[in-house]
Amino acid sequence: MGDYRGFGHCFSLLKGDSRGSTYHYLLPATHYSLFIDTGVIITPMTYREAIKYVLSFTDYEKLPASSYSTAAFDLRRVQELLHRLGDPHLGPRTVHIAGTKGKGSTAAMVASALAAAGHRTGLYTSPHLHTFRERIRIDSEMISEEEFASIVDGIKPHADAVNSQATFGKLTTFEMLTVAAFAYFKKHGVEFTVLETGLGGRLDATNVCKPELCVITPISLDHTEILGSTVAEIAREKAGIIKPGAVLVVAQQNPNALAVIKEAATRNKNRTIYAGSDVKWRILDWNLNGQEFEITTQAGTRRYGTTLLGRHQAENAAVSVAALEALNIDYESTFRGLANARWPGRLEILQQEPLVLVDGAHNADSARRLREAIAEYIRYDDMILVIGASSDKDIKGMLVELAPLADKIIATKSKHPRALPVNTLLNEIEKLDRKAAYYTNVSDAVGQALLNAWPHDLICVTGSLFVVAEAIEHIKKVPRDNI
């Protein structure tokens, strides 16, 4: 077949296929048909077809890898595909963010402030709640279905060639999405890209970038079967994003994680800014609509606000401010960016009377932070805990933190392939001498909680972002990708 070059522009005729058929590229990539002299018409991918194609690759979000090694994650195949596409990941100024908790919120705040400062900014995050399009944004706007399909359609022949050779193994779903994000950002000429790692850092597909600034958010035990059984081992993988010459901003850390990060910073000779010592913060006021706080940096003490709830979000804001100051973003833009940042599914209030709170806490440490936020921010009579988890998570650790708050517990499971079976969850609840109702789908679980709750009660839905997404879809009638 002919060689495809570019996306979003007219294709060039390069050669026919082995049968001597002639290819005529008639329209831009967003709306083209490919005519073959045999009379066959090949039309552009639809969004549904593009998603199905991307999901045809190995998807470690649904089927976890057995090890975090170059055998499963080899960045050379990502670099090979990007090179075939003209290296779209090179050029924009890049902020690269890794960590266990807070990396998505921090990415959203940084990207919002960069956009507020007038910089065209691409944001790449994972996972999504309702649609793959959430992962790829420019100035807070999701990629359209049409553009997603067009970008994937342009990448497909090159991805197929990389997989056919498989010199460095075969591409994964996450790697394909990452390349699609880079291609989309390149097409639209972004000035900045803000990239959140998916898993770990060292071997994450986003780690092909050349960052101007790196951020390490709080690190705790998670994905232990892949990244390591200790905080230090996990930190070593996360610190793999730290590059020579980049400014490094580090959130408050477990001492073992901090030692690993400092070692990497010394090795790479990074200028490093530490939250807690170089950057300090103090919450001033809060209600269910948001919070205000002071942040002190070398530039002085200034006031900010965000709609994101929780003491940990004030810390994420402080880390974001430090990053933005290192990028020379002015105070007014940073103020507007933090105020405008949105990050659904994290301490999000869905409705009042009864109060429905959803949070994607999925390990013991994030469950602890949720417990602390509920105690500090929420007033209620009784609490109904609706909980479901993924099978590879520390459900015992989460229950130890959250079950004591609950007057009633409802166990459930998401539709995700890695969802923990309800019977297993019930067994863990019973080990804590608690009883629970159970429903095998989230909409029924949330519906029953709403029936049982009084106006001043709290319904807390947590344990997994997949559970949270389905709760949002049930209550707010948000549509999801129909794939």
SULVENGI-V882814 format. One record per helix or strand of 2 or more residues. SS is the DSSP state (2 for helix, 1 for strand). FROM is the first residue (numbers start at 1). LEN is the number of residues. Records with the same first field share a line. If there is no record, write none. Layout:
SS: FROM-LEN ; FROM-LEN
//
This chain:
1: 23-3 ; 33-4 ; 41-3 ; 93-6 ; 121-4 ; 136-3 ; 141-2 ; 192-5 ; 213-4 ; 247-4 ; 272-4 ; 279-9 ; 290-8 ; 300-7 ; 348-4 ; 355-4 ; 383-5 ; 408-4 ; 437-2 ; 458-5
2: 29-3 ; 47-9 ; 75-10 ; 103-14 ; 132-4 ; 145-21 ; 173-15 ; 205-4 ; 224-4 ; 231-11 ; 255-14 ; 311-16 ; 331-10 ; 364-14 ; 395-11 ; 422-9 ; 442-11 ; 465-12
//
